[in-house]
Amino acid sequence: MNNLIDRYVYDVIRRLPEHERADVEKELRANIFDMLPEDADEQDIAAVLSELGSPFYLANQYRQPQRYLISPAVYNDYLRVLKHLVPIVGALVFVIGVFVGIMESLDFENGLAYRISHILSQGFSLGFSAAFYMLFWTTVGFVIAERTGAYNGLQKHREWKISDLPEQMPGSGKRIPLSDSIAELIVTLVFCGTIILYCFNAFPFLLIRNGALENFHIFNAAALNFGKLAFSVIAVLGSVEALMKIIFRRWTLPVLLATLANSLVSMGFLLHIFNRPDLLLPEFVTYVKTAEWGNADIERFFVQDGLQVILLLVCVLVVLVSLLEIGLAVYKTVFQYRRKKT
Amino acid sequence: MSESEQLHGYITELRRGALTLAVLGSLTKPCYGYALLQSLQQKQILIEANTLYPLLRRLEAQGLLQSDWDTAESRPRKYYSISEKGKEIYQGLLAEWNSMQQSMKAVFRRENDNE
């Protein structure tokens, strides 16, 4: 039952300047407990909080008149909008930039390093510009809304109810770090983008043979064609999962569903690819079997179908990693929901 | 803005100064927030908790009130009382209040006579 009071007090003090929060919190708690009868139940608490009224209004009353570009009354909402919009818009436009870069680089005659730097510079320059514009216009929007009283008007005309109190307070339940989700998005796009480029033959696999560097073909054309589709789908699902984590920041049902879809579909595609009988080119298999590895054990291993063993190990690894990912996602979501209930 | 909203705005303005005077006048003895709220409401002064508690803090920040936390009991309470500066301001306000009352009475008397 204390939770209602905690949520109310938090909803008031989060709108106040930092240096006043501890003091107002102590005083407000003391006042609320004074207003409650002995052995108060949840209804009594709700009645007292309703008497105190909207946390927005009370915080406004507590605030000493001061001038801010973005005042503490709206600062949290401003930060929340920025935290959601800037990374999402930046990441989406980064993806568009990378896509534009890939399309443009397919026509280039230049070397690989030039292509990669072109793709990345397209992605980062468009992504950063979009994030900067978003930051600027969100700030301008909040300043105008607050100066014209549009923001206060919006809050005033809305009847305040106990159910409007924030459900989550800082420190309750672990959040998914924003940096992790953004890193996940970038790694997914770079990894899948590299493989798709390889499938388009735009990315050579270089090996030193007979003292010279040469472009080596490992996979069958049919397998490469399937790879274009498979890794495009994996890139989309992986991006959706990372974006869901950026939007929700907690292990909620939509985040779990996106993770399950990504893990299961990726596992299916990878198992199919590594089990294709036509995956490897016969020339590559012959080369591996006849090459001089400088070690008798390694040579014997490859002669006795060692490549098949490696592919089998890769499949086992894919299954283990996918299952671990699914298990962790389910555990974290269940933990999050249980914590919310209590 | 509707007529009732306009009226509400004027009433709020009219009460604001009067509430400060009522609070300063009630705090000759130390008192905690909720007890002061009840005492003012018993005297038919229309004030709500969400106006009084912030007002006490504001008057303290301006040096008109002083406060002490009483931690002797199971529940800590913040007791407010009027400061020396507060007493001077209170006397000035009270004198102004009385003189305004006289002036207002004169205004209304003239209005009634004209009717």
Interface residues (C-beta under 8 A of the other chain):
Chain A: V24 K26 E27 L28 A30 N31 F33 D34 M35 E51 L52 G53 Y57 L58 Q61 Y62 Q64
Chain B: Y32 G33 Y34 A35 E48 A49 N50 T51 Y53 P54 L55 R57 R58 A61 R75 P76 R77 K78
